């Protein structure tokens, strides 16, 4: 502990790293602590068999914000990777997002008009009524019909959330990409790619400043009172309910479990991401990491990761918040407690209890920086 630091940043993920970097550029001294034994949070990558392995699931950077794209390109050169996942339903393969390739494989249709007519026919047969969709199942059928819902949405979504689709809110799937073109690009953003050499280098470069000190394998909660007493400002990127000792109750999170193995073949599945959309397969997807870099890596070796969704309980790693009405209402109560803590800035997915993509994390961190240094000297 050192009173000479201006900021303690709790968490060396993307939000914490951006804040620390920008604070250091403004002449502030920053200590960054991280409970894991490495920096970069969930975007951490490491090299295995010449392949950059995404340790905590697939991360594809995408944005339509030129300023964010230029910002992240300070720290890495990006390749032209385009996210085009494939769905495996009981051995049958379908393109994602739902587009004319999907519709043609499923129904044998050839034109957008034929596909739209098939979806309208199934929507009408479902007798959804005139009311707004009341749950995820009704919303999905209203968007895409029963065949695609049953084969490519229901099982995957129920595994991912650990709940029945009829118990999940409609908004989760309201922005589901549906295209009447032969386009397998999952994102509509202007910029998209994977950093050549992996994501870890981005955070390393952000934190490589003489005014920044980094300590890994360091648990904030082991010395919370001392940290708050020693540092004038704290940027906290962990769980906001944990910070307040769960005094208002637990927010809900989903966790993940990863099984990664090196396989003695050059090409295991032919695509970076294959989703398993049936209910019987226990994992949601298989990632083959070398395809993020167009086959780069050692010959006759590849690295795959199976991703298993899991219920979260205290002590588990929380990967994303469950933003239903109940949890969002509880978060607002915690946000009021946070507003009464001027010493502490809460940021990131867990600190702000919202699902952020990487470009959104960077944007949120830069907004926080602008606000902080507009009012401090």
N, C-alpha and C positions, 0 to 999 in steps of 0.2 A: 504494500500500500504506500502511496506517495501523494501528499497533499499538493505537490507541484503540478500534477496533471489537471487539465481543464475539464476533461471528459473521461468517463468510464463508459465504454461501449460493451454491452453484454451480448455476445453472439457475433461470430465472425462469418456470418452469412452475407448475402448480397446487400441487404439494407444496412447492416452494421458497417460493412466495408466501405460502401459509398459514403456514409456519413463520416466515418473516420478519415477517409481520404480527403473529402472536401473540407473538413475542419482543420486538418493538417495544412492544407494549402492556404488556409486563412491564418496560419501561425499558431494554431492551438496545439497543445500537447495532449495526446490521446493514449489511453491504455485500452486495449481490446482483450477481453477474456472470452474463452470458448470452452464449453464443457466437453466437447469431443476432443479426440487427439489430433485433429486436423482442422484447418480453416476451410472456408468456402461453403459450409452448411450443406444443404441438400443438392447443390449443384457441383459438389466435389467429384472430380474425375481423377483416375489414376491409370497408369499404363500397365497393361498385362498382355504379354505376347505381342507387343508392338501395337496394341489396340487401346484407345482411350475408353475406359470403362466408366459409365455413368453409375456411380456407386448406389445412388438412391433413386433410380428410375430415370426414364428417358426425359431429357430436357432439350427442347428445340427452341432457339431464340427466334422470336417473331415480333414485329411491330410495324405500325404505319407512321410512327412518330420519328421524323428525320433527326430531331435533336437527340432522342434516346439512342437511335442507331449510330449516330456519329459519336456519342458519348462512349458507348461500349466498345466501339471500334478503336478507341485509343489504346485499349488494353489487349486486343487480340485481332488477328485476321480471321474472317469467317469464310467458310466454304459455301457452296450453293445448295446445300442439302434442303430438300423439300419434304415436308412431312406427309407421307402417303401410307397410312397404316392399312393393314388388311385384316379382315375378320375371318376367323375359323369357327364355323358352326357345325359341329359334329362331322368334321372332315370336309365340309363344303366351304370354299373360299369366296369371299365377297370384298369388293373394294369399299373403302371408307374415305371421306364421308359419303353419305348416301347420294349417288349420282347415277347417270345413265348406265355406267358400267355395272353398278349394283342391280339396277332394275332389269337390265338385259339378262344378266346371269340368273336372276331370281324368277323372272316371268317370261323371258323370251321377247320382250318388247324391243322396238327399234327406234321409236321416235319419242320426243318429249310429250306429245299429245297422248300417245298410248300409255305412257307411264303415269301421267296425271290422271287419266281416266281410270286406271287400275286403282290408284290411291283413293280417288273420290268414291269409287265403288265400295271399297273396303271401309271407308269412313262412314258411308251411309249405312252399310250393313251392321255397323257397331252400335247404331242407335244411341249416339252420345247425347242427343237432345240439344236444346238451344242454349243451355247454361254454359258458362265458362268452365274449361276443364278443372276438375276439383283435385286431381292428383296427377302424378307423373304418368301413370298408365293412360289416362284419358288424354292428356296432352300429347303423348307420343302417337297414339292412334289418330288423333286429329291432324297431326302433322304429316304422318307417313304411312298410315294404314296398319292393319293387323299383322300381315306377314312379316314385315321388317321389324315391327315391335316385338313379336314373339321370338324371332330368330336372332336379331342383332342388338336388341336393346334390353329386354326384360331380364334375362339371366345375368348379363354383364353388369347391369345397373344394380340389381339386387345383391350381387356379390360385392360390388364396390362400396355400397352404403350399408350393407348388413340389415336391410329392411325390405319389406315387400314394396313393389312399385306402387301399389294402391295406398300405401302409407306415406309415400314420399311426396313433397310438394311439387306442383306442376312447374314452378319456375326453374327447377334444376335443368330441365330439358327444353325450355322455351326457345333457346337460341340454337337448337340443333341444326347443323348445316344440312340443307337439302338442296341439291342442284339438279337441274334438268339439262346438264351438259356432261360430256365425257371428260370430267376433270377430277383427278384424284388428289389434288392439293387440298389438304385439310384446312389450311388457313387462307384467309383472303388478304392478309397483310402485305404491304409493299415490300418489306424486307424480311428475310428469313435465312437461317443458316446455323451451322455449328462451328464454334471456334476451332480452328486448326491447332491441334495440340491440347485440346480439352479446356474445360472451364476453370480449373483450379488456378491456372496462370493469371486469370483476370483478377481474382481476389488477391493473389500474391502481389501483383503489380500495384493494386490499389493500396495495399498495406505497406508497401516498400517505401516508406518515407521516414526520414530521421526523427520526426516528431511523433511517430507511432510506435508503441511497444505492444507486442502480441504475446499472450500466454494461453496455450492450449491445455486441455485436461484440467480445467479450472472451473469449479462449480460456484456460481454466484451465490446460491442459497446456502452454501456452507459457511459463508461469512457475510450474509446480507447486511446486517446492522452495521458492521465495520465498513463495508463499502459505501453505504449511504452516508456514514459519518465522515469519511475521508475525502470523497470526491464531490466537488461542487455541483456537477451535472452528471446524470446517468442516462444513457440511451439503452433502453431495455427492449430486446427483441424476442424474449421468451413468452410463455403463456401469461396473459394478463391476469387470469384468475389465480394462477399459482403465485404471482407477485403479491397478491392480496390474501394469500393463505386460504384461498377458496372460501372466504368468509360469506359470500353471497350464494355459494353453491358452485358445482363444477359446470363449466362449459363442456360441450360435447366435441370430440375430435375423432377422426379416423386415423388409424395407424396402418402401417404396411410392414410386410416381412418379405425379404428378398433372398432367393436362392440363386447364387451365381456359380457357374462352373465353366472350366475350359474344356472344349470338346475337340477331339482330334480330327476335325474335318475343316475344309476351307470355307464351306458355305452351308450353314445349318438349315436356314429357313427361307433364304432369298429376299428377306426384307428386314429393315431395322426393327419394326414393331408389328407383331401379330396379336390381335385381340382374340381371346377365347370367350365367345359370347353365350355358350350353353351353360346351364346351371350346374351341371355335373362336374366340369373341370374346376378344381379348387382355386386355380390362379386366374387372374384377369388377362394377363398378357405375358408374352415372351419377347424379350428384347435381345437382338443380336447386334452387339455394339459396333462391329467393324463396318456395318452398312451405313452408319452415320458419317463415315469418312470414305465411302465408296470402295470398300474392300481392303483398305489399308491395314496392314498387320502381317504377322508371320504366316507363311504358307502352311497349309494343312492344319491350322489351328484357328479356333474362333471362341469367343466368350459370349455366353448367353446368360440371361437373368430371368427367372420366373418371379412374377410379382403377385403376392398374396395379400389382399386386403384383410384387415384385422380390427376387431373392437379395441378401443383405447381404454386403458385404465392407468391410474397413477403409476409412474415409473416407466411407462412405455413412451416411445418416441411419437409425438403428435405430428402428423404430416399435413392434415388440412382440417379446417373447421367445418362443422356441420351447421351451415347457415340457414336453419329453419326458423320459423317465427319465435319459438320458445327460446332458442339460444340467442337469437339476435336481440330479443327483449332483455335477456339477462346480461348480454354484453353491454347494452346501453347503461345498465346500472353500474357495471364495472368502469365504463368510460367516465361516469360521473366521479367515481373515486379517483381515477387517473387525473382528471382535470384539477383535482384538489391537491395534486402532488407536483408542484411547479419544478421541483428538482429533477423529475424523471420525465423523459420523453419515451413514449411507447411507439414501437414501429414494427413493420414486417407483418407476415401472415398471422403470427401468434400474438404479437403485441397489439395488433389492430383487429384481430379476429375476422379476417376476410380472406377469400381465395385470391391470391395475386399470382399472375404470370410474372416471368422475370422482368419484362419491360415495365410492368406496372410497379414492381418493387423498386426498380431504379427511379422511376418517376416519383413515387411516394417519398423516397429518401431525399431526392433533390428538392421536392417541395418543402420537406421538413427542414432541410439545410437553409433554404431561402428564408423560411419563417424564423428560424433560430438566429440567423446572423443579420436579419433585418432589425432585431431588437436587442442584440448584444454587440459588444465591441471586443 
